[in-house]
Amino acid sequence: MPTPYSMDLRRRVVAEVDRGSPPAEVARRFQVTERTIWNWLALRKETGQITPRQGDVGPECVLEPHRERIFKSVQDAPGLTLAQRQRQLGLPGCATTLWNALRRWGITLKKSAQSC
């Protein structure tokens, strides 16, 4: 997910527009799109601030309800491959889903299918 523009840049851009510079010129100077400037101005009008909105980051991981079982499985049998662990626990999704969830939770596994 892309990170929002810095508050420093937002303040400088909006200040330039407030001083009367045309948004197209300000956009070229600060290397942002004109649409971005208009969005920041609309955000300020709506909320009184130009800080980034805190949005929904997407759907919850389908493995979230199984998180504790997965953690226990990793502790009890660290040598299992992702596919083996997925089959053993009867988890929804595929091995990639499990890999993404483990990575998001900060767990790394070093086992490869060739070493089984």
C-alpha positions as CSV (number, residue, x, y, z in Angstrom):
1,M,0.0,0.0,0.0
2,P,1.4,3.4,-0.9
3,T,2.2,5.8,1.9
4,P,0.6,9.2,2.1
5,Y,2.5,12.4,1.1
6,S,4.3,14.0,4.0
7,M,2.6,16.6,6.1
8,D,5.5,19.0,5.2
9,L,4.7,18.7,1.5
10,R,1.0,19.0,2.1
11,R,1.5,22.2,4.1
12,R,3.8,23.8,1.6
13,V,1.6,23.0,-1.4
14,V,-1.6,24.2,0.3
15,A,0.2,27.4,1.5
16,E,1.3,28.1,-2.1
17,V,-2.2,27.8,-3.4
18,D,-3.5,29.9,-0.5
19,R,-1.0,32.6,-1.5
20,G,-2.7,32.7,-4.9
21,S,-0.5,30.5,-7.1
22,P,-2.5,28.5,-9.7
23,P,-2.8,24.8,-8.7
24,A,-1.4,23.7,-12.1
25,E,1.8,25.7,-11.5
26,V,2.1,24.5,-7.9
27,A,1.6,20.9,-9.1
28,R,4.5,21.2,-11.5
29,R,6.7,22.9,-8.9
30,F,6.1,20.3,-6.2
31,Q,5.8,17.3,-8.6
32,V,2.3,16.3,-7.5
33,T,-0.8,16.1,-9.6
34,E,-3.3,18.9,-9.8
35,R,-6.0,16.4,-8.7
36,T,-4.0,15.7,-5.5
37,I,-4.0,19.5,-4.7
38,W,-7.8,19.7,-5.3
39,N,-8.3,16.7,-3.0
40,W,-6.3,18.3,-0.2
41,L,-8.2,21.5,-0.5
42,A,-11.5,19.6,-0.4
43,L,-10.3,17.6,2.6
44,R,-9.4,20.8,4.4
45,K,-12.8,22.3,3.6
46,E,-14.5,19.2,4.8
47,T,-12.5,18.4,8.0
48,G,-10.5,21.6,8.6
49,Q,-7.3,19.6,8.3
50,I,-5.1,18.2,5.5
51,T,-3.9,15.1,7.4
52,P,-4.4,11.9,5.6
53,R,-7.7,10.0,6.3
54,Q,-7.4,6.8,8.2
55,G,-9.0,4.4,5.8
56,D,-10.0,0.8,5.8
57,V,-6.9,-1.3,4.7
58,G,-8.9,-4.1,3.1
59,P,-10.7,-7.2,4.2
60,E,-9.7,-9.2,7.2
61,C,-7.5,-12.1,6.5
62,V,-9.5,-15.4,6.2
63,L,-7.0,-17.0,8.5
64,E,-7.5,-14.5,11.4
65,P,-10.0,-16.8,13.2
66,H,-7.4,-19.5,13.1
67,R,-4.5,-17.4,14.3
68,E,-3.9,-19.0,17.7
69,R,-4.1,-22.6,16.2
70,I,-1.5,-21.5,13.5
71,F,0.8,-20.0,16.2
72,K,0.6,-23.2,18.3
73,S,1.3,-25.3,15.2
74,V,4.4,-23.3,14.3
75,Q,5.7,-23.7,17.9
76,D,4.9,-27.4,18.1
77,A,6.1,-28.4,14.6
78,P,8.4,-25.8,13.2
79,G,9.6,-28.1,10.5
80,L,6.4,-28.4,8.5
81,T,6.1,-26.8,5.1
82,L,3.3,-24.4,4.4
83,A,1.4,-27.0,2.4
84,Q,1.8,-29.6,5.1
85,R,0.7,-27.1,7.8
86,Q,-2.3,-25.9,5.7
87,R,-3.5,-29.5,5.2
88,Q,-2.8,-30.6,8.8
89,L,-4.9,-27.7,10.2
90,G,-7.5,-27.8,7.5
91,L,-7.2,-24.1,6.8
92,P,-9.2,-22.2,4.1
93,G,-7.2,-20.8,1.2
94,C,-4.0,-22.1,-0.2
95,A,-0.3,-22.1,0.9
96,T,0.2,-18.6,-0.4
97,T,-2.7,-17.4,1.9
98,L,-0.9,-19.0,4.8
99,W,2.4,-17.5,3.8
100,N,0.9,-14.0,3.6
101,A,-0.8,-14.3,6.9
102,L,2.4,-15.5,8.6
103,R,4.4,-12.7,7.1
104,R,1.9,-10.2,8.2
105,W,2.0,-11.6,11.7
106,G,5.8,-11.4,11.7
107,I,6.5,-15.2,11.6
108,T,9.1,-16.5,9.2
109,L,9.6,-20.1,8.2
110,K,12.8,-21.5,6.7
111,K,11.6,-25.0,5.7
112,S,11.5,-25.8,2.0
113,A,9.7,-28.6,0.2
114,Q,13.0,-30.0,-1.2
115,S,14.3,-30.8,2.3
116,C,11.4,-32.9,3.3
